């Protein structure tokens, strides 16, 4: 039986929001429990909810709060600060690689363009929920081109990382779950999570997507 995943939608275009909501609710294991046409009230509204979404789909272009701009990028930052366990999937019309790399750097767990196949949206949501990150070819190329070239000559692999931590980092980049990593390395899930916690501290990463970015920057993994 598939795990039940609750979804939030932040999208200003009502027709598109209703369409994606209908598509997501067509899968038994997915349930849309939150939606908003703007981002600036989202944090306050989530604080009043008994259940908050496991995964939030966020558009980049959102209406301003009066004279104050409030984009999907700002919402991603605020969600990472106030709801660090919530996963954020950007669903946007922009394919600019700088935007994609920037969103992952500040805390997004994945990035899809709006003309993606519905099945890929489903796969991205379930992968992010289970594994903490969804890096497709579009996002990977954005990370490599925006950060790999820029940092290759000045950033060196962290010498404080142990061999075991590097193994777990590489498997995380390949989007294995903690359980799958434990099976491959013959260690407990608790031990895997302990190593991952150390990796987040040592690399200054927010989440698994940040670990992927760190690994690509430092040439520690080829995906």
Residue pairs with C-beta under 8 A, 6 or more apart in sequence:
2 28
2 29
2 126
3 29
3 129
3 130
4 29
4 31
5 29
5 30
5 31
5 54
5 55
5 125
5 126
5 129
6 31
6 32
6 33
6 34
6 51
6 52
6 53
6 54
6 55
7 24
7 30
7 31
7 32
7 33
7 34
7 53
7 54
7 55
7 56
7 57
7 125
8 32
8 33
8 34
8 35
8 36
8 46
8 52
8 53
8 55
8 56
8 57
9 17
9 20
9 21
9 32
9 34
9 35
9 36
9 56
9 57
10 35
10 36
10 38
10 39
10 42
10 56
10 57
10 58
10 59
10 62
10 72
10 75
11 17
11 20
11 35
11 36
11 37
11 57
11 59
11 91
12 37
12 38
12 59
12 61
12 62
12 63
13 59
14 37
16 114
17 35
17 37
20 57
20 91
20 121
21 32
21 35
23 118
23 121
24 30
24 32
24 121
24 122
24 125
25 31
25 32
27 122
29 126
30 122
30 125
33 49
33 51
33 53
34 45
34 46
34 49
34 52
34 53
34 56
36 42
36 45
37 63
38 62
38 63
38 65
38 70
39 58
39 62
39 70
39 71
39 72
39 74
39 75
40 62
40 64
40 65
40 68
40 70
42 75
42 78
42 79
43 78
43 79
43 82
43 83
46 52
46 82
46 83
47 82
52 83
52 86
53 86
54 86
54 87
54 129
55 86
55 87
55 88
55 89
55 125
55 128
55 129
56 79
56 86
56 87
56 88
56 89
57 89
57 90
57 91
57 125
58 72
58 75
58 76
58 79
58 88
58 89
58 90
58 91
58 108
59 72
59 90
59 91
59 92
60 71
60 72
60 73
60 90
60 92
60 93
60 94
60 99
60 103
61 71
61 72
61 92
61 93
62 70
62 71
62 72
62 75
63 70
64 70
72 90
72 92
72 103
73 102
73 103
73 106
76 88
76 90
76 103
76 106
76 107
76 108
77 106
77 107
79 86
79 88
79 107
80 88
80 106
80 107
80 206
80 207
84 206
87 109
87 110
87 128
87 129
87 132
88 107
88 108
88 109
88 110
89 108
89 109
89 110
89 111
89 112
89 124
89 125
89 128
89 134
90 100
90 103
90 108
90 110
90 111
90 112
91 112
91 113
91 114
91 116
91 121
92 99
92 111
92 112
92 113
92 114
93 113
93 114
94 100
94 113
95 113
95 138
97 141
97 142
97 145
97 146
98 142
98 146
100 111
100 138
100 139
100 142
100 143
101 139
101 142
101 143
101 145
101 146
101 147
101 213
102 146
103 111
104 110
104 111
104 135
104 139
104 142
104 143
104 209
104 210
104 212
104 213
105 147
105 210
105 213
106 206
107 206
107 207
107 209
107 210
108 209
109 128
109 132
109 133
109 134
109 207
109 208
109 209
110 124
110 127
110 128
110 133
110 134
110 135
110 136
110 139
110 209
111 136
111 138
111 139
111 142
112 120
112 121
112 124
112 136
113 138
116 124
120 136
123 134
124 134
124 136
127 133
127 134
127 175
128 134
130 177
131 175
131 176
131 177
131 208
132 172
132 207
132 208
132 209
133 172
133 175
133 207
133 208
133 209
133 211
133 212
134 175
135 143
135 173
135 175
135 209
135 212
135 223
140 216
140 223
143 212
143 213
143 216
144 216
147 213
147 216
147 217
148 216
148 217
148 219
151 217
151 218
152 217
152 219
155 217
155 218
156 218
157 218
157 219
157 220
158 202
158 203
158 218
160 202
161 169
161 199
161 202
164 185
164 195
165 195
165 198
165 199
165 202
166 220
167 185
168 181
168 185
168 192
168 195
168 196
168 199
169 199
169 211
169 214
169 215
169 220
169 221
170 215
170 220
170 221
171 180
171 181
171 184
171 185
172 181
172 196
172 199
172 208
172 211
172 212
173 211
173 212
173 215
173 216
173 221
173 223
174 223
176 184
178 189
178 192
178 193
178 196
179 189
181 187
181 192
182 188
182 189
182 191
182 192
185 192
196 208
196 211
199 205
199 211
200 206
200 207
200 210
200 211
203 210
203 211
203 214
204 210
204 214
205 211
205 213
205 214
212 221
212 223
214 220
215 221
216 223
